[in-house]
């Protein structure tokens, strides 16, 4: 019996040992397969140092050089005129922009003129007796007195006695009252000071106009100004009378402008200085956004690259024997998209497009246009 049990245990032990050995063999890790090393293909360009023209760009919005805001100085009802007082309406120099009803004020002016005429008529006999040599000029003035025309200047007095006589009869007071009313009457009609266009209209015919009320805005659409901010370090490049180029945002049109004023103060927060440029053009509009290109001196022995190729603003990837390396360069001028650099020798190959994950020592393959 014991012998049988011993035999069975021995058999079970052998079977267990065999299963364990098979498990260990199956669970043994296979050696890792070595992956093929990936070599990225990169785009490059070869450095050829040359003279690079430095162009300073800035931008701003156009403002009409001749521009006035229209305000009322008198009160009354706005009347219709020969042209509608609406935005976009053109007026020639001297044409009526706005006419405010002045019937009541005109009647008051005529009453003051009549009082002056009566006062002059009353002193004529006294002048003939006391100042016979001055009678003719006063008589002529009275004969030419027209209530429906602007009052003429009073005759000059030839002596203090005559002056005191005229003043004592209230002639000077009445005369200047009339002149004051005539000046005020002219403010009931606003005329175009130059040929231009109405860009803003805030009132309509029939509206009661009050003194100090804004009526609209009038501009000359042929001449504009644009103010641009230039870095203070380039202030020496700004000169009154210097021509500059201007472009629209789409770069489809360009104009030639001229620097007419330079602000003498540097903006403390931005360290920029404002230059005002005069520009003409029939296709320009107020409020239009333009870009200004100011030509500065050229930088010799330099090269221009894209800004997104720089690493920490002073380094650039170069390719040496199919391996990337990082070199220090000297950026001398930055535009919106490019940088003018110095410090690289002719023939040096640099990346022309950024490479994701680029690092020093990285193995790369140069892009070949013929074998792409």
C-alpha positions as CSV (number, residue, x, y, z in Angstrom):
1,X,0.0,0.0,0.0
2,X,2.8,2.4,0.9
3,X,4.6,1.5,-2.2
4,X,1.5,2.3,-4.4
5,X,1.1,5.7,-2.6
6,X,4.8,6.5,-3.1
7,X,4.5,5.7,-6.8
8,X,1.4,7.9,-7.2
9,X,3.1,10.8,-5.3
10,X,6.2,10.5,-7.5
11,X,4.1,10.6,-10.6
12,X,2.2,13.7,-9.4
13,X,5.5,15.3,-8.5
14,X,6.8,14.7,-12.0
15,X,3.7,16.0,-13.6
16,X,3.8,19.2,-11.4
17,X,7.5,19.7,-12.2
18,X,6.7,19.5,-15.9
19,X,3.8,22.0,-15.8
20,X,5.9,24.4,-13.8
21,X,8.8,24.2,-16.3
22,X,6.4,24.8,-19.2
23,X,4.9,27.8,-17.4
24,X,8.3,29.3,-16.8
25,X,9.3,28.8,-20.4
26,X,6.1,30.4,-21.7
27,X,6.3,33.4,-19.4
28,X,9.8,34.2,-20.2
29,X,10.0,37.7,-21.9
30,X,11.1,37.9,-25.4
31,X,13.8,40.4,-26.2
32,X,12.5,43.9,-27.3
33,X,12.7,44.6,-31.0
34,X,14.9,47.5,-31.8
35,X,12.8,50.2,-33.6
36,X,14.1,51.8,-36.7
37,X,15.4,55.3,-36.0
38,X,13.2,58.0,-37.6
39,X,15.1,60.7,-39.4
40,X,13.1,63.9,-40.0
41,X,13.3,65.7,-43.4
42,X,13.8,69.4,-43.0
43,X,13.6,72.5,-45.2
44,X,16.7,74.6,-45.3
45,X,18.1,77.7,-46.9
46,X,21.7,78.9,-47.4
47,X,22.9,82.1,-45.9
48,X,23.9,84.8,-48.4
49,X,24.8,88.0,-46.6
50,X,23.9,91.2,-48.4
51,X,22.6,94.7,-47.9
52,X,19.1,94.6,-46.4
53,X,17.0,97.8,-46.5
54,X,15.5,98.6,-43.2
55,X,11.8,99.5,-43.5
56,X,10.0,100.8,-40.4
57,X,6.3,100.0,-40.5
58,X,3.5,101.7,-38.4
59,X,-0.2,102.1,-38.8
60,X,-3.0,104.5,-38.0
61,X,-6.3,105.9,-39.1
62,X,-7.0,108.8,-41.5
63,X,-8.4,112.1,-40.2
64,X,-9.5,114.9,-42.5
65,X,-7.0,117.8,-42.4
66,X,-9.8,120.3,-42.9
67,X,-12.6,119.3,-40.5
68,X,-15.1,121.4,-38.6
69,X,-17.8,120.5,-36.1
70,X,-21.0,122.6,-36.7
71,X,-22.6,124.3,-33.6
72,X,-25.4,126.7,-33.4
73,X,-24.8,130.1,-31.8
74,X,-28.4,131.3,-32.1
75,X,-31.9,130.0,-31.5
76,X,-34.6,129.3,-34.1
77,X,-36.4,126.8,-36.3
78,X,-34.2,125.1,-38.9
79,X,-35.4,125.8,-42.4
80,X,-35.0,123.9,-45.7
81,X,-32.1,125.0,-47.9
82,X,-31.2,124.3,-51.5
83,X,-29.5,121.0,-50.5
84,X,-30.5,118.5,-47.9
85,X,-28.6,118.7,-44.6
86,X,-27.8,114.9,-44.7
87,X,-24.6,112.9,-44.3
88,X,-23.0,112.4,-47.7
89,X,-24.2,115.7,-49.2
90,X,-21.5,117.7,-51.0
91,X,-21.3,121.5,-50.7
92,X,-19.1,124.0,-52.6
93,X,-17.3,126.8,-50.8
94,X,-19.8,129.5,-49.9
95,X,-22.9,127.4,-50.3
96,X,-25.5,127.4,-47.5
97,X,-25.1,124.5,-45.1
98,X,-27.8,125.5,-42.6
99,X,-30.4,128.3,-42.4
100,X,-32.2,129.1,-39.2
101,X,-35.3,131.2,-39.3
102,X,-34.4,134.8,-38.3
103,X,-37.6,136.8,-39.0
104,X,-38.0,138.1,-35.5
105,X,-34.3,138.9,-35.1
106,X,-34.2,140.7,-38.5
107,X,-37.2,142.9,-37.5
108,X,-35.3,143.9,-34.3
109,X,-32.3,144.8,-36.4
110,X,-34.4,146.9,-38.8
111,X,-35.8,148.8,-35.8
112,X,-32.3,149.6,-34.5
113,X,-31.3,150.8,-38.0
114,X,-34.4,153.1,-38.0
115,X,-33.4,154.5,-34.6
116,X,-29.9,155.3,-35.9
117,X,-31.3,156.8,-39.1
118,X,-33.6,159.1,-37.0
119,X,-30.7,160.1,-34.7
120,X,-28.6,161.1,-37.7
121,X,-31.4,163.0,-39.3
122,X,-31.9,164.9,-36.0
123,X,-28.2,166.1,-35.8
124,X,-27.8,167.2,-39.4
125,X,-29.1,170.7,-38.8
126,X,-26.8,171.2,-35.9
127,X,-23.8,169.9,-37.8
128,X,-24.6,172.4,-40.6
129,X,-24.6,175.3,-38.1
130,X,-21.7,174.2,-35.8
131,X,-19.5,172.2,-38.3
132,X,-20.2,173.6,-41.7
133,X,-17.0,172.1,-43.1
134,X,-18.1,168.6,-42.0
135,X,-21.7,168.9,-43.2
136,X,-21.2,167.4,-46.7
137,X,-19.8,164.1,-45.5
138,X,-22.6,163.5,-43.0
139,X,-25.2,164.6,-45.5
140,X,-23.8,162.1,-48.0
141,X,-23.7,159.3,-45.4
142,X,-27.3,160.0,-44.6
143,X,-28.4,160.0,-48.2
144,X,-26.6,156.6,-48.8
145,X,-28.1,155.1,-45.7
146,X,-30.1,151.9,-46.8
147,X,-32.1,150.0,-44.3
148,X,-31.9,146.8,-46.5
149,X,-28.2,146.7,-46.8
150,X,-25.4,146.3,-44.2
151,X,-24.6,149.5,-42.4
152,X,-21.6,151.5,-43.7
153,X,-18.8,152.8,-41.5
154,X,-19.5,156.2,-39.9
155,X,-17.6,159.2,-41.4
156,X,-14.3,159.9,-39.6
157,X,-14.4,162.9,-37.2
158,X,-11.8,165.5,-37.9
159,X,-11.7,167.1,-34.4
160,X,-12.3,166.3,-30.8
161,X,-15.2,168.8,-30.7
162,X,-17.0,167.0,-33.5
163,X,-16.2,163.6,-31.9
164,X,-17.7,164.6,-28.6
165,X,-20.7,166.1,-30.3
166,X,-21.4,162.9,-32.3
167,X,-20.9,160.7,-29.2
168,X,-23.0,162.9,-27.0
169,X,-26.0,162.5,-29.3
170,X,-25.8,158.6,-29.0
171,X,-24.8,158.1,-32.6
172,X,-21.8,155.8,-31.8
173,X,-23.9,153.7,-29.4
174,X,-26.6,153.2,-31.9
175,X,-24.1,152.5,-34.7
176,X,-22.3,149.7,-32.7
177,X,-25.6,148.2,-31.6
178,X,-26.6,147.8,-35.2
179,X,-23.2,146.4,-36.1
180,X,-23.5,143.9,-33.3
181,X,-27.0,142.8,-34.5
182,X,-25.7,142.4,-38.1
183,X,-22.9,140.1,-36.9
184,X,-25.4,138.0,-34.9
185,X,-27.8,137.9,-37.9
186,X,-25.0,136.3,-40.0
187,X,-24.9,133.4,-37.6
188,X,-28.4,132.4,-38.6
189,X,-26.9,131.1,-41.9
190,X,-24.0,128.7,-41.9
191,X,-22.0,128.6,-45.1
192,X,-19.4,126.1,-46.2
193,X,-15.9,127.5,-45.4
194,X,-14.4,125.2,-48.1
195,X,-15.7,122.7,-50.7
196,X,-16.4,119.4,-48.9
197,X,-18.9,116.8,-47.7
198,X,-21.2,116.5,-44.7
199,X,-20.2,113.4,-42.7
200,X,-22.6,113.8,-39.8
201,X,-26.1,115.3,-39.5
202,X,-27.8,115.6,-36.1
203,X,-30.8,117.9,-37.0
204,X,-33.7,117.9,-39.4
205,X,-35.8,120.8,-40.9
206,X,-38.4,122.0,-38.5
207,X,-36.3,121.3,-35.5
208,X,-35.9,124.0,-32.8
209,X,-32.2,124.8,-32.7
210,X,-30.7,126.1,-29.4
211,X,-27.4,127.9,-28.8
212,X,-24.5,125.5,-28.3
213,X,-26.3,122.6,-29.9
214,X,-24.2,120.4,-32.2
215,X,-25.6,120.3,-35.7
216,X,-23.2,118.0,-37.6
217,X,-19.7,117.6,-39.0
218,X,-18.2,118.9,-42.3
219,X,-14.8,117.8,-43.9
220,X,-12.7,118.3,-46.9
221,X,-12.4,114.8,-48.5
222,X,-9.3,115.6,-50.6
223,X,-6.6,116.1,-47.9
224,X,-6.0,113.8,-44.9
225,X,-3.6,113.4,-42.0
226,X,-2.5,110.2,-40.3
227,X,-0.7,110.0,-37.0
228,X,1.7,107.1,-36.5
229,X,3.8,106.0,-33.5
230,X,7.4,105.4,-34.2
231,X,9.9,103.9,-31.7
232,X,11.9,106.7,-30.1
233,X,15.2,105.0,-31.2
234,X,14.3,105.8,-34.8
235,X,13.5,109.5,-34.2
236,X,16.6,110.5,-36.2
237,X,15.0,108.9,-39.3
238,X,12.0,111.3,-39.0
239,X,12.4,114.5,-40.9
240,X,9.8,117.1,-41.8
241,X,9.2,116.9,-45.6
242,X,10.3,113.3,-45.9
243,X,8.2,111.2,-48.2
244,X,6.7,107.9,-47.0
245,X,4.6,105.1,-48.6
246,X,1.2,104.2,-47.3
247,X,-0.8,101.0,-48.0
248,X,-4.3,99.7,-47.3
249,X,-4.7,96.5,-45.3
250,X,-5.1,94.4,-48.4
251,X,-1.9,95.9,-50.0
252,X,-3.9,96.5,-53.2
253,X,-3.4,100.3,-53.2
254,X,-0.6,102.6,-52.2
255,X,-0.2,106.3,-51.8
256,X,2.7,108.7,-51.2
257,X,2.6,110.9,-48.1
258,X,4.8,113.5,-46.5
259,X,5.8,114.1,-42.9
260,X,4.5,117.5,-41.9
261,X,4.8,117.5,-38.1
262,X,6.7,115.6,-35.5
263,X,5.7,115.6,-31.9
264,X,8.5,116.8,-29.6
265,X,7.4,114.6,-26.7
266,X,8.1,110.9,-26.3
267,X,5.3,108.8,-24.9
268,X,6.6,107.7,-21.5
269,X,4.6,104.4,-21.4
270,X,5.3,103.2,-25.0
271,X,8.6,105.0,-25.7
272,X,7.3,106.1,-29.0
273,X,7.1,109.4,-30.8
274,X,4.2,110.5,-33.0
275,X,4.7,111.7,-36.6
276,X,1.9,113.3,-38.6
277,X,1.8,112.5,-42.3
278,X,-0.1,114.4,-44.9
279,X,-1.6,112.3,-47.7
280,X,-3.9,113.2,-50.7
281,X,-6.2,110.9,-52.7
282,X,-9.7,110.8,-54.0
283,X,-10.1,107.2,-53.0
284,X,-9.3,107.8,-49.3
285,X,-11.9,108.0,-46.6
286,X,-11.9,109.4,-43.1
287,X,-11.4,106.6,-40.5
288,X,-9.6,104.3,-43.0
289,X,-6.9,102.2,-41.5
290,X,-3.5,102.5,-43.3
291,X,0.0,101.1,-42.9
292,X,2.9,103.4,-43.3
293,X,6.4,102.3,-44.5
294,X,9.3,104.5,-43.6
295,X,12.5,103.7,-45.4
296,X,15.5,103.9,-43.1
297,X,19.2,103.1,-43.7
298,X,20.3,99.7,-45.1
299,X,22.1,97.1,-42.9
300,X,25.2,95.8,-44.6
301,X,26.3,92.1,-44.4
302,X,23.0,90.9,-43.0
303,X,20.3,88.3,-43.8
304,X,16.5,88.3,-43.3
305,X,14.7,85.3,-41.7
306,X,11.2,84.6,-40.4
307,X,10.6,85.5,-36.8
308,X,9.2,82.1,-35.8
309,X,12.6,80.5,-36.6
310,X,14.4,82.3,-33.7
311,X,14.9,80.4,-30.4
312,X,14.7,82.7,-27.4
313,X,15.2,85.7,-29.8
314,X,19.0,85.3,-30.1
315,X,19.5,81.7,-31.3
316,X,18.9,79.9,-34.6
317,X,19.1,76.2,-35.7
318,X,21.7,75.4,-38.3
319,X,22.4,72.1,-40.1
320,X,26.0,70.7,-39.9
321,X,26.6,67.3,-41.5
322,X,22.9,66.4,-41.2
323,X,22.9,67.3,-37.5
324,X,21.1,70.2,-35.9
325,X,23.0,72.7,-33.9
326,X,22.0,75.9,-32.1
327,X,24.1,79.0,-32.8
328,X,23.9,82.6,-31.3
329,X,23.0,85.3,-33.8
330,X,22.7,89.1,-33.6
331,X,19.2,90.4,-34.4
332,X,19.5,94.0,-35.6
333,X,16.0,94.8,-36.7
334,X,12.5,93.2,-36.2
335,X,9.5,93.6,-38.5
336,X,6.1,92.0,-37.9
337,X,7.1,88.7,-39.6
338,X,10.8,88.9,-40.2
339,X,14.1,89.7,-38.5
340,X,17.3,91.1,-39.9
341,X,20.2,89.1,-38.4
342,X,24.0,89.3,-38.5
343,X,26.7,86.9,-37.3
344,X,26.4,83.9,-39.8
345,X,28.9,83.2,-42.5
346,X,27.9,82.8,-46.1
347,X,27.1,79.2,-47.0
348,X,25.7,78.3,-43.6
349,X,22.6,76.2,-43.9
350,X,19.7,77.2,-41.6
351,X,16.2,75.8,-41.1
352,X,13.7,77.6,-43.3
353,X,10.7,76.1,-41.5
354,X,10.3,75.3,-37.8
355,X,10.8,71.6,-36.9
356,X,8.6,70.2,-34.1
357,X,10.7,68.7,-31.3
358,X,14.0,70.1,-32.7
359,X,17.0,69.8,-30.4
360,X,20.8,70.0,-30.5
361,X,22.3,66.8,-32.0
362,X,19.1,65.8,-33.8
363,X,19.8,63.8,-37.0
364,X,17.9,65.2,-40.0
365,X,17.7,64.7,-43.7
366,X,17.7,67.7,-46.1
367,X,14.7,68.1,-48.3
368,X,15.6,67.6,-52.0
369,X,13.3,69.1,-54.5
370,X,14.4,66.7,-57.2
371,X,13.8,63.5,-55.2
372,X,10.8,64.5,-53.2
